[in-house]
Amino acid sequence: MTEKIFHARMIGEGQQEDGYLRTGDLGFLHQGELYVCGRTKDMIIVRGQNYYPQDIEHIVEDVSGLVRKSCVVAFEIDEGRVSALAVMRR
């Protein structure tokens, strides 16, 4: 599962060294710009608690001086029996 999330590949793309991070965000490229328009799974469930990713992202942006607005992503890492919350900044 970790390989699928952290080293994703595009169909028809040659072998890259690192691959892509699969966050669950849905989007498209238009004239060189990335537009995020949704998520494949709009709820993160960790230890039986439900969280909306955008709520976590807003909290992280508000409480940390290290994170710029709209430059953070929250997503669930699911390893079968164990789920965890991941937050990354750009």
PDB file of N, CA, C and O in Angstrom:
ATOM      1  N   MET A   1       0.816  -1.193   0.000  1.00  0.00           N
ATOM      2  CA  MET A   1       0.000   0.000   0.000  1.00  0.00           C
ATOM      3  C   MET A   1       0.863   1.262   0.000  1.00  0.00           C
ATOM      4  O   MET A   1       0.541   2.218  -0.705  1.00  0.00           O
ATOM      5  N   THR A   2       1.938   1.287   0.764  1.00  0.00           N
ATOM      6  CA  THR A   2       2.807   2.456   0.817  1.00  0.00           C
ATOM      7  C   THR A   2       3.413   2.758  -0.546  1.00  0.00           C
ATOM      8  O   THR A   2       3.503   3.922  -0.937  1.00  0.00           O
ATOM      9  N   GLU A   3       3.824   1.739  -1.266  1.00  0.00           N
ATOM     10  CA  GLU A   3       4.378   1.918  -2.614  1.00  0.00           C
ATOM     11  C   GLU A   3       3.342   2.567  -3.521  1.00  0.00           C
ATOM     12  O   GLU A   3       3.672   3.458  -4.304  1.00  0.00           O
ATOM     13  N   LYS A   4       2.098   2.129  -3.421  1.00  0.00           N
ATOM     14  CA  LYS A   4       1.014   2.677  -4.252  1.00  0.00           C
ATOM     15  C   LYS A   4       0.772   4.157  -3.947  1.00  0.00           C
ATOM     16  O   LYS A   4       0.487   4.931  -4.861  1.00  0.00           O
ATOM     17  N   ILE A   5       0.880   4.556  -2.693  1.00  0.00           N
ATOM     18  CA  ILE A   5       0.620   5.948  -2.290  1.00  0.00           C
ATOM     19  C   ILE A   5       1.811   6.845  -2.583  1.00  0.00           C
ATOM     20  O   ILE A   5       1.642   7.910  -3.177  1.00  0.00           O
ATOM     21  N   PHE A   6       2.995   6.448  -2.187  1.00  0.00           N
ATOM     22  CA  PHE A   6       4.158   7.337  -2.245  1.00  0.00           C
ATOM     23  C   PHE A   6       4.948   7.276  -3.550  1.00  0.00           C
ATOM     24  O   PHE A   6       5.778   8.150  -3.800  1.00  0.00           O
ATOM     25  N   HIS A   7       4.709   6.262  -4.390  1.00  0.00           N
ATOM     26  CA  HIS A   7       5.471   6.138  -5.630  1.00  0.00           C
ATOM     27  C   HIS A   7       4.546   5.837  -6.812  1.00  0.00           C
ATOM     28  O   HIS A   7       4.823   4.952  -7.621  1.00  0.00           O
ATOM     29  N   ALA A   8       3.447   6.583  -6.900  1.00  0.00           N
ATOM     30  CA  ALA A   8       2.466   6.365  -7.966  1.00  0.00           C
ATOM     31  C   ALA A   8       3.079   6.684  -9.326  1.00  0.00           C
ATOM     32  O   ALA A   8       4.002   7.492  -9.429  1.00  0.00           O
ATOM     33  N   ARG A   9       2.564   6.050 -10.351  1.00  0.00           N
ATOM     34  CA  ARG A   9       3.023   6.258 -11.727  1.00  0.00           C
ATOM     35  C   ARG A   9       1.830   6.611 -12.603  1.00  0.00           C
ATOM     36  O   ARG A   9       0.707   6.182 -12.339  1.00  0.00           O
ATOM     37  N   MET A  10       2.077   7.389 -13.635  1.00  0.00           N
ATOM     38  CA  MET A  10       1.050   7.713 -14.627  1.00  0.00           C
ATOM     39  C   MET A  10       1.052   6.614 -15.681  1.00  0.00           C
ATOM     40  O   MET A  10       2.107   6.071 -16.009  1.00  0.00           O
ATOM     41  N   ILE A  11      -0.118   6.284 -16.212  1.00  0.00           N
ATOM     42  CA  ILE A  11      -0.223   5.277 -17.264  1.00  0.00           C
ATOM     43  C   ILE A  11       0.536   5.756 -18.491  1.00  0.00           C
ATOM     44  O   ILE A  11       0.369   6.895 -18.927  1.00  0.00           O
ATOM     45  N   GLY A  12       1.368   4.889 -19.046  1.00  0.00           N
ATOM     46  CA  GLY A  12       2.127   5.222 -20.240  1.00  0.00           C
ATOM     47  C   GLY A  12       3.379   6.040 -19.977  1.00  0.00           C
ATOM     48  O   GLY A  12       4.084   6.403 -20.918  1.00  0.00           O
ATOM     49  N   GLU A  13       3.664   6.333 -18.741  1.00  0.00           N
ATOM     50  CA  GLU A  13       4.835   7.125 -18.392  1.00  0.00           C
ATOM     51  C   GLU A  13       6.010   6.189 -18.129  1.00  0.00           C
ATOM     52  O   GLU A  13       5.839   5.133 -17.520  1.00  0.00           O
ATOM     53  N   GLY A  14       7.186   6.566 -18.577  1.00  0.00           N
ATOM     54  CA  GLY A  14       8.375   5.763 -18.336  1.00  0.00           C
ATOM     55  C   GLY A  14       8.703   5.689 -16.855  1.00  0.00           C
ATOM     56  O   GLY A  14       8.094   6.387 -16.043  1.00  0.00           O
ATOM     57  N   GLN A  15       9.637   4.869 -16.513  1.00  0.00           N
ATOM     58  CA  GLN A  15      10.034   4.718 -15.120  1.00  0.00           C
ATOM     59  C   GLN A  15      10.731   5.975 -14.617  1.00  0.00           C
ATOM     60  O   GLN A  15      11.766   6.373 -15.150  1.00  0.00           O
ATOM     61  N   GLN A  16      10.168   6.588 -13.605  1.00  0.00           N
ATOM     62  CA  GLN A  16      10.790   7.733 -12.952  1.00  0.00           C
ATOM     63  C   GLN A  16      11.529   7.233 -11.725  1.00  0.00           C
ATOM     64  O   GLN A  16      11.305   6.119 -11.252  1.00  0.00           O
ATOM     65  N   GLU A  17      12.399   8.067 -11.230  1.00  0.00           N
ATOM     66  CA  GLU A  17      13.134   7.674 -10.035  1.00  0.00           C
ATOM     67  C   GLU A  17      12.221   7.640  -8.811  1.00  0.00           C
ATOM     68  O   GLU A  17      12.249   6.671  -8.052  1.00  0.00           O
ATOM     69  N   ASP A  18      11.397   8.698  -8.601  1.00  0.00           N
ATOM     70  CA  ASP A  18      10.606   8.799  -7.384  1.00  0.00           C
ATOM     71  C   ASP A  18       9.120   8.519  -7.566  1.00  0.00           C
ATOM     72  O   ASP A  18       8.506   7.929  -6.677  1.00  0.00           O
ATOM     73  N   GLY A  19       8.520   8.917  -8.679  1.00  0.00           N
ATOM     74  CA  GLY A  19       7.084   8.779  -8.856  1.00  0.00           C
ATOM     75  C   GLY A  19       6.354   9.953  -8.229  1.00  0.00           C
ATOM     76  O   GLY A  19       6.952  10.994  -7.953  1.00  0.00           O
ATOM     77  N   TYR A  20       5.062   9.779  -8.006  1.00  0.00           N
ATOM     78  CA  TYR A  20       4.213  10.842  -7.479  1.00  0.00           C
ATOM     79  C   TYR A  20       3.627  10.433  -6.143  1.00  0.00           C
ATOM     80  O   TYR A  20       3.548   9.246  -5.828  1.00  0.00           O
ATOM     81  N   LEU A  21       3.213  11.425  -5.353  1.00  0.00           N
ATOM     82  CA  LEU A  21       2.505  11.184  -4.101  1.00  0.00           C
ATOM     83  C   LEU A  21       1.015  11.172  -4.411  1.00  0.00           C
ATOM     84  O   LEU A  21       0.485  12.152  -4.935  1.00  0.00           O
ATOM     85  N   ARG A  22       0.338  10.080  -4.096  1.00  0.00           N
ATOM     86  CA  ARG A  22      -1.092   9.951  -4.355  1.00  0.00           C
ATOM     87  C   ARG A  22      -1.846  10.462  -3.119  1.00  0.00           C
ATOM     88  O   ARG A  22      -1.963   9.746  -2.124  1.00  0.00           O
ATOM     89  N   THR A  23      -2.359  11.707  -3.183  1.00  0.00           N
ATOM     90  CA  THR A  23      -3.028  12.328  -2.044  1.00  0.00           C
ATOM     91  C   THR A  23      -4.528  12.126  -2.039  1.00  0.00           C
ATOM     92  O   THR A  23      -5.171  12.312  -1.006  1.00  0.00           O
ATOM     93  N   GLY A  24      -5.102  11.747  -3.177  1.00  0.00           N
ATOM     94  CA  GLY A  24      -6.547  11.608  -3.259  1.00  0.00           C
ATOM     95  C   GLY A  24      -7.224  12.854  -3.818  1.00  0.00           C
ATOM     96  O   GLY A  24      -8.441  12.866  -4.000  1.00  0.00           O
ATOM     97  N   ASP A  25      -6.454  13.893  -4.091  1.00  0.00           N
ATOM     98  CA  ASP A  25      -7.011  15.092  -4.704  1.00  0.00           C
ATOM     99  C   ASP A  25      -7.299  14.820  -6.177  1.00  0.00           C
ATOM    100  O   ASP A  25      -6.548  14.111  -6.847  1.00  0.00           O
ATOM    101  N   LEU A  26      -8.392  15.390  -6.670  1.00  0.00           N
ATOM    102  CA  LEU A  26      -8.739  15.297  -8.085  1.00  0.00           C
ATOM    103  C   LEU A  26      -8.505  16.651  -8.724  1.00  0.00           C
ATOM    104  O   LEU A  26      -8.872  17.676  -8.149  1.00  0.00           O
ATOM    105  N   GLY A  27      -7.914  16.674  -9.880  1.00  0.00           N
ATOM    106  CA  GLY A  27      -7.656  17.943 -10.537  1.00  0.00           C
ATOM    107  C   GLY A  27      -7.286  17.756 -11.981  1.00  0.00           C
ATOM    108  O   GLY A  27      -7.298  16.644 -12.507  1.00  0.00           O
ATOM    109  N   PHE A  28      -6.956  18.860 -12.616  1.00  0.00           N
ATOM    110  CA  PHE A  28      -6.567  18.812 -14.018  1.00  0.00           C
ATOM    111  C   PHE A  28      -5.592  19.946 -14.307  1.00  0.00           C
ATOM    112  O   PHE A  28      -5.556  20.954 -13.601  1.00  0.00           O
ATOM    113  N   LEU A  29      -4.803  19.758 -15.363  1.00  0.00           N
ATOM    114  CA  LEU A  29      -3.884  20.797 -15.824  1.00  0.00           C
ATOM    115  C   LEU A  29      -4.527  21.517 -16.994  1.00  0.00           C
ATOM    116  O   LEU A  29      -5.033  20.883 -17.920  1.00  0.00           O
ATOM    117  N   HIS A  30      -4.506  22.853 -16.952  1.00  0.00           N
ATOM    118  CA  HIS A  30      -5.027  23.664 -18.044  1.00  0.00           C
ATOM    119  C   HIS A  30      -4.054  24.812 -18.274  1.00  0.00           C
ATOM    120  O   HIS A  30      -3.858  25.650 -17.395  1.00  0.00           O
ATOM    121  N   GLN A  31      -3.455  24.850 -19.436  1.00  0.00           N
ATOM    122  CA  GLN A  31      -2.488  25.886 -19.812  1.00  0.00           C
ATOM    123  C   GLN A  31      -1.384  26.025 -18.759  1.00  0.00           C
ATOM    124  O   GLN A  31      -1.002  27.130 -18.374  1.00  0.00           O
ATOM    125  N   GLY A  32      -0.889  24.881 -18.312  1.00  0.00           N
ATOM    126  CA  GLY A  32       0.230  24.870 -17.380  1.00  0.00           C
ATOM    127  C   GLY A  32      -0.128  25.129 -15.928  1.00  0.00           C
ATOM    128  O   GLY A  32       0.768  25.175 -15.084  1.00  0.00           O
ATOM    129  N   GLU A  33      -1.413  25.301 -15.603  1.00  0.00           N
ATOM    130  CA  GLU A  33      -1.857  25.543 -14.227  1.00  0.00           C
ATOM    131  C   GLU A  33      -2.605  24.325 -13.705  1.00  0.00           C
ATOM    132  O   GLU A  33      -3.357  23.692 -14.446  1.00  0.00           O
ATOM    133  N   LEU A  34      -2.402  23.991 -12.420  1.00  0.00           N
ATOM    134  CA  LEU A  34      -3.098  22.886 -11.781  1.00  0.00           C
ATOM    135  C   LEU A  34      -4.341  23.411 -11.085  1.00  0.00           C
ATOM    136  O   LEU A  34      -4.263  24.348 -10.291  1.00  0.00           O
ATOM    137  N   TYR A  35      -5.486  22.811 -11.379  1.00  0.00           N
ATOM    138  CA  TYR A  35      -6.749  23.155 -10.738  1.00  0.00           C
ATOM    139  C   TYR A  35      -7.229  21.949  -9.949  1.00  0.00           C
ATOM    140  O   TYR A  35      -7.488  20.893 -10.526  1.00  0.00           O
ATOM    141  N   VAL A  36      -7.352  22.095  -8.630  1.00  0.00           N
ATOM    142  CA  VAL A  36      -7.856  21.025  -7.773  1.00  0.00           C
ATOM    143  C   VAL A  36      -9.360  21.213  -7.658  1.00  0.00           C
ATOM    144  O   VAL A  36      -9.831  22.287  -7.285  1.00  0.00           O
ATOM    145  N   CYS A  37     -10.113  20.165  -7.980  1.00  0.00           N
ATOM    146  CA  CYS A  37     -11.570  20.315  -8.030  1.00  0.00           C
ATOM    147  C   CYS A  37     -12.316  19.323  -7.140  1.00  0.00           C
ATOM    148  O   CYS A  37     -13.545  19.270  -7.188  1.00  0.00           O
ATOM    149  N   GLY A  38     -11.624  18.554  -6.347  1.00  0.00           N
ATOM    150  CA  GLY A  38     -12.298  17.621  -5.452  1.00  0.00           C
ATOM    151  C   GLY A  38     -11.337  16.579  -4.912  1.00  0.00           C
ATOM    152  O   GLY A  38     -10.122  16.678  -5.085  1.00  0.00           O
ATOM    153  N   ARG A  39     -11.906  15.579  -4.255  1.00  0.00           N
ATOM    154  CA  ARG A  39     -11.119  14.500  -3.670  1.00  0.00           C
ATOM    155  C   ARG A  39     -11.793  13.169  -3.958  1.00  0.00           C
ATOM    156  O   ARG A  39     -13.015  13.100  -4.084  1.00  0.00           O
ATOM    157  N   THR A  40     -11.000  12.118  -4.061  1.00  0.00           N
ATOM    158  CA  THR A  40     -11.580  10.799  -4.285  1.00  0.00           C
ATOM    159  C   THR A  40     -12.293  10.305  -3.034  1.00  0.00           C
ATOM    160  O   THR A  40     -13.268   9.559  -3.123  1.00  0.00           O
ATOM    161  N   LYS A  41     -11.815  10.716  -1.890  1.00  0.00           N
ATOM    162  CA  LYS A  41     -12.411  10.321  -0.614  1.00  0.00           C
ATOM    163  C   LYS A  41     -12.436  11.571   0.252  1.00  0.00           C
ATOM    164  O   LYS A  41     -11.386  12.096   0.621  1.00  0.00           O
ATOM    165  N   ASP A  42     -13.629  12.047   0.577  1.00  0.00           N
ATOM    166  CA  ASP A  42     -13.740  13.338   1.254  1.00  0.00           C
ATOM    167  C   ASP A  42     -13.811  13.223   2.773  1.00  0.00           C
ATOM    168  O   ASP A  42     -14.253  14.157   3.440  1.00  0.00           O
ATOM    169  N   MET A  43     -13.387  12.105   3.321  1.00  0.00           N
ATOM    170  CA  MET A  43     -13.410  11.922   4.771  1.00  0.00           C
ATOM    171  C   MET A  43     -12.190  11.106   5.170  1.00  0.00           C
ATOM    172  O   MET A  43     -11.874  10.091   4.549  1.00  0.00           O
ATOM    173  N   ILE A  44     -11.512  11.561   6.211  1.00  0.00           N
ATOM    174  CA  ILE A  44     -10.388  10.819   6.774  1.00  0.00           C
ATOM    175  C   ILE A  44     -10.875  10.195   8.071  1.00  0.00           C
ATOM    176  O   ILE A  44     -11.402  10.892   8.938  1.00  0.00           O
ATOM    177  N   ILE A  45     -10.703   8.899   8.209  1.00  0.00           N
ATOM    178  CA  ILE A  45     -11.131   8.206   9.423  1.00  0.00           C
ATOM    179  C   ILE A  45      -9.897   7.650  10.108  1.00  0.00           C
ATOM    180  O   ILE A  45      -9.203   6.794   9.559  1.00  0.00           O
ATOM    181  N   VAL A  46      -9.624   8.144  11.316  1.00  0.00           N
ATOM    182  CA  VAL A  46      -8.471   7.702  12.098  1.00  0.00           C
ATOM    183  C   VAL A  46      -8.964   7.326  13.487  1.00  0.00           C
ATOM    184  O   VAL A  46      -9.561   8.144  14.187  1.00  0.00           O
ATOM    185  N   ARG A  47      -8.709   6.074  13.883  1.00  0.00           N
ATOM    186  CA  ARG A  47      -9.125   5.540  15.186  1.00  0.00           C
ATOM    187  C   ARG A  47     -10.614   5.762  15.442  1.00  0.00           C
ATOM    188  O   ARG A  47     -11.018   6.093  16.556  1.00  0.00           O
ATOM    189  N   GLY A  48     -11.426   5.577  14.398  1.00  0.00           N
ATOM    190  CA  GLY A  48     -12.870   5.692  14.535  1.00  0.00           C
ATOM    191  C   GLY A  48     -13.416   7.109  14.509  1.00  0.00           C
ATOM    192  O   GLY A  48     -14.629   7.301  14.590  1.00  0.00           O
ATOM    193  N   GLN A  49     -12.548   8.101  14.398  1.00  0.00           N
ATOM    194  CA  GLN A  49     -12.980   9.504  14.343  1.00  0.00           C
ATOM    195  C   GLN A  49     -12.970   9.979  12.900  1.00  0.00           C
ATOM    196  O   GLN A  49     -12.045   9.669  12.149  1.00  0.00           O
ATOM    197  N   ASN A  50     -13.996  10.729  12.505  1.00  0.00           N
ATOM    198  CA  ASN A  50     -14.109  11.250  11.143  1.00  0.00           C
ATOM    199  C   ASN A  50     -13.596  12.684  11.075  1.00  0.00           C
ATOM    200  O   ASN A  50     -13.920  13.509  11.930  1.00  0.00           O
ATOM    201  N   TYR A  51     -12.799  12.972  10.062  1.00  0.00           N
ATOM    202  CA  TYR A  51     -12.241  14.308   9.865  1.00  0.00           C
ATOM    203  C   TYR A  51     -12.364  14.691   8.394  1.00  0.00           C
ATOM    204  O   TYR A  51     -12.178  13.855   7.510  1.00  0.00           O
ATOM    205  N   TYR A  52     -12.677  15.959   8.141  1.00  0.00           N
ATOM    206  CA  TYR A  52     -12.641  16.477   6.778  1.00  0.00           C
ATOM    207  C   TYR A  52     -11.243  17.007   6.522  1.00  0.00           C
ATOM    208  O   TYR A  52     -10.733  17.782   7.332  1.00  0.00           O
ATOM    209  N   PRO A  53     -10.601  16.618   5.423  1.00  0.00           N
ATOM    210  CA  PRO A  53      -9.228  17.054   5.154  1.00  0.00           C
ATOM    211  C   PRO A  53      -9.084  18.572   5.130  1.00  0.00           C
ATOM    212  O   PRO A  53      -8.097  19.106   5.634  1.00  0.00           O
ATOM    213  N   GLN A  54     -10.060  19.276   4.548  1.00  0.00           N
ATOM    214  CA  GLN A  54      -9.949  20.734   4.457  1.00  0.00           C
ATOM    215  C   GLN A  54      -9.973  21.389   5.837  1.00  0.00           C
ATOM    216  O   GLN A  54      -9.364  22.442   6.023  1.00  0.00           O
ATOM    217  N   ASP A  55     -10.668  20.783   6.813  1.00  0.00           N
ATOM    218  CA  ASP A  55     -10.664  21.335   8.173  1.00  0.00           C
ATOM    219  C   ASP A  55      -9.277  21.227   8.790  1.00  0.00           C
ATOM    220  O   ASP A  55      -8.794  22.170   9.416  1.00  0.00           O
ATOM    221  N   ILE A  56      -8.639  20.076   8.611  1.00  0.00           N
ATOM    222  CA  ILE A  56      -7.281  19.876   9.134  1.00  0.00           C
ATOM    223  C   ILE A  56      -6.310  20.838   8.453  1.00  0.00           C
ATOM    224  O   ILE A  56      -5.462  21.437   9.113  1.00  0.00           O
ATOM    225  N   GLU A  57      -6.431  20.984   7.142  1.00  0.00           N
ATOM    226  CA  GLU A  57      -5.545  21.886   6.397  1.00  0.00           C
ATOM    227  C   GLU A  57      -5.679  23.321   6.889  1.00  0.00           C
ATOM    228  O   GLU A  57      -4.673  24.014   7.047  1.00  0.00           O
ATOM    229  N   HIS A  58      -6.907  23.778   7.132  1.00  0.00           N
ATOM    230  CA  HIS A  58      -7.120  25.152   7.617  1.00  0.00           C
ATOM    231  C   HIS A  58      -6.538  25.342   9.012  1.00  0.00           C
ATOM    232  O   HIS A  58      -5.947  26.383   9.300  1.00  0.00           O
ATOM    233  N   ILE A  59      -6.699  24.349   9.876  1.00  0.00           N
ATOM    234  CA  ILE A  59      -6.139  24.443  11.231  1.00  0.00           C
ATOM    235  C   ILE A  59      -4.620  24.538  11.169  1.00  0.00           C
ATOM    236  O   ILE A  59      -4.027  25.376  11.848  1.00  0.00           O
ATOM    237  N   VAL A  60      -3.987  23.696  10.371  1.00  0.00           N
ATOM    238  CA  VAL A  60      -2.527  23.720  10.241  1.00  0.00           C
ATOM    239  C   VAL A  60      -2.065  25.075   9.714  1.00  0.00           C
ATOM    240  O   VAL A  60      -1.087  25.631  10.214  1.00  0.00           O
ATOM    241  N   GLU A  61      -2.754  25.609   8.713  1.00  0.00           N
ATOM    242  CA  GLU A  61      -2.400  26.925   8.160  1.00  0.00           C
ATOM    243  C   GLU A  61      -2.519  28.016   9.211  1.00  0.00           C
ATOM    244  O   GLU A  61      -1.690  28.925   9.264  1.00  0.00           O
ATOM    245  N   ASP A  62      -3.556  27.930  10.054  1.00  0.00           N
ATOM    246  CA  ASP A  62      -3.808  28.978  11.045  1.00  0.00           C
ATOM    247  C   ASP A  62      -2.845  28.947  12.227  1.00  0.00           C
ATOM    248  O   ASP A  62      -2.493  29.997  12.764  1.00  0.00           O
ATOM    249  N   VAL A  63      -2.414  27.751  12.639  1.00  0.00           N
ATOM    250  CA  VAL A  63      -1.602  27.647  13.852  1.00  0.00           C
ATOM    251  C   VAL A  63      -0.097  27.650  13.598  1.00  0.00           C
ATOM    252  O   VAL A  63       0.687  27.814  14.533  1.00  0.00           O
ATOM    253  N   SER A  64       0.307  27.474  12.360  1.00  0.00           N
ATOM    254  CA  SER A  64       1.734  27.390  12.076  1.00  0.00           C
ATOM    255  C   SER A  64       2.204  28.552  11.207  1.00  0.00           C
ATOM    256  O   SER A  64       1.629  28.821  10.152  1.00  0.00           O
ATOM    257  N   GLY A  65       3.225  29.220  11.646  1.00  0.00           N
ATOM    258  CA  GLY A  65       3.845  30.266  10.852  1.00  0.00           C
ATOM    259  C   GLY A  65       4.753  29.703   9.763  1.00  0.00           C
ATOM    260  O   GLY A  65       5.274  30.459   8.942  1.00  0.00           O
ATOM    261  N   LEU A  66       4.946  28.397   9.746  1.00  0.00           N
ATOM    262  CA  LEU A  66       5.814  27.752   8.759  1.00  0.00           C
ATOM    263  C   LEU A  66       5.076  27.386   7.485  1.00  0.00           C
ATOM    264  O   LEU A  66       5.703  26.981   6.506  1.00  0.00           O
ATOM    265  N   VAL A  67       3.752  27.521   7.475  1.00  0.00           N
ATOM    266  CA  VAL A  67       2.942  27.065   6.348  1.00  0.00           C
ATOM    267  C   VAL A  67       2.224  28.255   5.711  1.00  0.00           C
ATOM    268  O   VAL A  67       1.546  29.026   6.391  1.00  0.00           O
ATOM    269  N   ARG A  68       2.386  28.389   4.393  1.00  0.00           N
ATOM    270  CA  ARG A  68       1.662  29.421   3.650  1.00  0.00           C
ATOM    271  C   ARG A  68       0.242  28.947   3.374  1.00  0.00           C
ATOM    272  O   ARG A  68      -0.009  27.745   3.285  1.00  0.00           O
ATOM    273  N   LYS A  69      -0.677  29.882   3.239  1.00  0.00           N
ATOM    274  CA  LYS A  69      -2.074  29.560   2.920  1.00  0.00           C
ATOM    275  C   LYS A  69      -2.138  28.771   1.617  1.00  0.00           C
ATOM    276  O   LYS A  69      -1.417  29.077   0.667  1.00  0.00           O
ATOM    277  N   SER A  70      -2.972  27.786   1.570  1.00  0.00           N
ATOM    278  CA  SER A  70      -3.218  26.928   0.397  1.00  0.00           C
ATOM    279  C   SER A  70      -1.992  26.129  -0.037  1.00  0.00           C
ATOM    280  O   SER A  70      -1.892  25.725  -1.196  1.00  0.00           O
ATOM    281  N   CYS A  71      -1.062  25.900   0.886  1.00  0.00           N
ATOM    282  CA  CYS A  71       0.140  25.128   0.550  1.00  0.00           C
ATOM    283  C   CYS A  71       0.295  23.921   1.468  1.00  0.00           C
ATOM    284  O   CYS A  71       1.412  23.490   1.755  1.00  0.00           O
ATOM    285  N   VAL A  72      -0.829  23.378   1.927  1.00  0.00           N
ATOM    286  CA  VAL A  72      -0.791  22.214   2.812  1.00  0.00           C
ATOM    287  C   VAL A  72      -1.855  21.225   2.338  1.00  0.00           C
ATOM    288  O   VAL A  72      -2.900  21.620   1.821  1.00  0.00           O
ATOM    289  N   VAL A  73      -1.576  19.941   2.521  1.00  0.00           N
ATOM    290  CA  VAL A  73      -2.535  18.901   2.154  1.00  0.00           C
ATOM    291  C   VAL A  73      -2.592  17.866   3.278  1.00  0.00           C
ATOM    292  O   VAL A  73      -1.561  17.457   3.814  1.00  0.00           O
ATOM    293  N   ALA A  74      -3.811  17.449   3.626  1.00  0.00           N
ATOM    294  CA  ALA A  74      -4.012  16.411   4.634  1.00  0.00           C
ATOM    295  C   ALA A  74      -4.658  15.218   3.955  1.00  0.00           C
ATOM    296  O   ALA A  74      -5.571  15.379   3.144  1.00  0.00           O
ATOM    297  N   PHE A  75      -4.189  14.018   4.282  1.00  0.00           N
ATOM    298  CA  PHE A  75      -4.757  12.813   3.686  1.00  0.00           C
ATOM    299  C   PHE A  75      -4.523  11.630   4.608  1.00  0.00           C
ATOM    300  O   PHE A  75      -3.701  11.679   5.522  1.00  0.00           O
ATOM    301  N   GLU A  76      -5.267  10.570   4.344  1.00  0.00           N
ATOM    302  CA  GLU A  76      -5.179   9.362   5.152  1.00  0.00           C
ATOM    303  C   GLU A  76      -4.222   8.368   4.517  1.00  0.00           C
ATOM    304  O   GLU A  76      -4.224   8.164   3.303  1.00  0.00           O
ATOM    305  N   ILE A  77      -3.409   7.759   5.357  1.00  0.00           N
ATOM    306  CA  ILE A  77      -2.568   6.646   4.926  1.00  0.00           C
ATOM    307  C   ILE A  77      -3.184   5.402   5.535  1.00  0.00           C
ATOM    308  O   ILE A  77      -3.264   5.276   6.757  1.00  0.00           O
ATOM    309  N   ASP A  78      -3.612   4.496   4.699  1.00  0.00           N
ATOM    310  CA  ASP A  78      -4.300   3.291   5.156  1.00  0.00           C
ATOM    311  C   ASP A  78      -3.423   2.078   4.871  1.00  0.00           C
ATOM    312  O   ASP A  78      -3.181   1.730   3.716  1.00  0.00           O
ATOM    313  N   GLU A  79      -2.962   1.457   5.913  1.00  0.00           N
ATOM    314  CA  GLU A  79      -2.092   0.282   5.785  1.00  0.00           C
ATOM    315  C   GLU A  79      -2.842  -0.991   6.161  1.00  0.00           C
ATOM    316  O   GLU A  79      -2.268  -1.900   6.759  1.00  0.00           O
ATOM    317  N   GLY A  80      -4.133  -1.056   5.807  1.00  0.00           N
ATOM    318  CA  GLY A  80      -4.913  -2.248   6.134  1.00  0.00           C
ATOM    319  C   GLY A  80      -5.570  -2.125   7.486  1.00  0.00           C
ATOM    320  O   GLY A  80      -6.661  -1.563   7.589  1.00  0.00           O
ATOM    321  N   ARG A  81      -4.934  -2.637   8.534  1.00  0.00           N
ATOM    322  CA  ARG A  81      -5.504  -2.583   9.883  1.00  0.00           C
ATOM    323  C   ARG A  81      -5.297  -1.231  10.544  1.00  0.00           C
ATOM    324  O   ARG A  81      -6.057  -0.867  11.441  1.00  0.00           O
ATOM    325  N   VAL A  82      -4.286  -0.476  10.124  1.00  0.00           N
ATOM    326  CA  VAL A  82      -3.936   0.777  10.791  1.00  0.00           C
ATOM    327  C   VAL A  82      -4.066   1.939   9.820  1.00  0.00           C
ATOM    328  O   VAL A  82      -3.571   1.878   8.694  1.00  0.00           O
ATOM    329  N   SER A  83      -4.743   3.007  10.266  1.00  0.00           N
ATOM    330  CA  SER A  83      -4.840   4.228   9.477  1.00  0.00           C
ATOM    331  C   SER A  83      -4.107   5.333  10.205  1.00  0.00           C
ATOM    332  O   SER A  83      -4.034   5.339  11.434  1.00  0.00           O
ATOM    333  N   ALA A  84      -3.563   6.270   9.443  1.00  0.00           N
ATOM    334  CA  ALA A  84      -2.850   7.389  10.040  1.00  0.00           C
ATOM    335  C   ALA A  84      -3.156   8.658   9.235  1.00  0.00           C
ATOM    336  O   ALA A  84      -3.531   8.592   8.064  1.00  0.00           O
ATOM    337  N   LEU A  85      -2.991   9.780   9.873  1.00  0.00           N
ATOM    338  CA  LEU A  85      -3.188  11.073   9.232  1.00  0.00           C
ATOM    339  C   LEU A  85      -1.826  11.606   8.806  1.00  0.00           C
ATOM    340  O   LEU A  85      -0.869  11.574   9.580  1.00  0.00           O
ATOM    341  N   ALA A  86      -1.745  12.094   7.574  1.00  0.00           N
ATOM    342  CA  ALA A  86      -0.518  12.711   7.080  1.00  0.00           C
ATOM    343  C   ALA A  86      -0.829  14.140   6.665  1.00  0.00           C
ATOM    344  O   ALA A  86      -1.867  14.410   6.062  1.00  0.00           O
ATOM    345  N   VAL A  87       0.076  15.050   6.993  1.00  0.00           N
ATOM    346  CA  VAL A  87      -0.049  16.452   6.585  1.00  0.00           C
ATOM    347  C   VAL A  87       1.268  16.845   5.942  1.00  0.00           C
ATOM    348  O   VAL A  87       2.334  16.646   6.525  1.00  0.00           O
ATOM    349  N   MET A  88       1.197  17.397   4.756  1.00  0.00           N
ATOM    350  CA  MET A  88       2.409  17.812   4.056  1.00  0.00           C
ATOM    351  C   MET A  88       2.279  19.275   3.657  1.00  0.00           C
ATOM    352  O   MET A  88       1.178  19.764   3.402  1.00  0.00           O
ATOM    353  N   ARG A  89       3.401  19.964   3.606  1.00  0.00           N
ATOM    354  CA  ARG A  89       3.401  21.350   3.144  1.00  0.00           C
ATOM    355  C   ARG A  89       4.304  21.472   1.936  1.00  0.00           C
ATOM    356  O   ARG A  89       5.213  20.668   1.731  1.00  0.00           O
ATOM    357  N   ARG A  90       4.038  22.485   1.148  1.00  0.00           N
ATOM    358  CA  ARG A  90       4.826  22.715  -0.055  1.00  0.00           C
ATOM    359  C   ARG A  90       5.813  23.810   0.215  1.00  0.00           C
ATOM    360  O   ARG A  90       6.590  24.172  -0.668  1.00  0.00           O
TER     361      ARG A  90
END
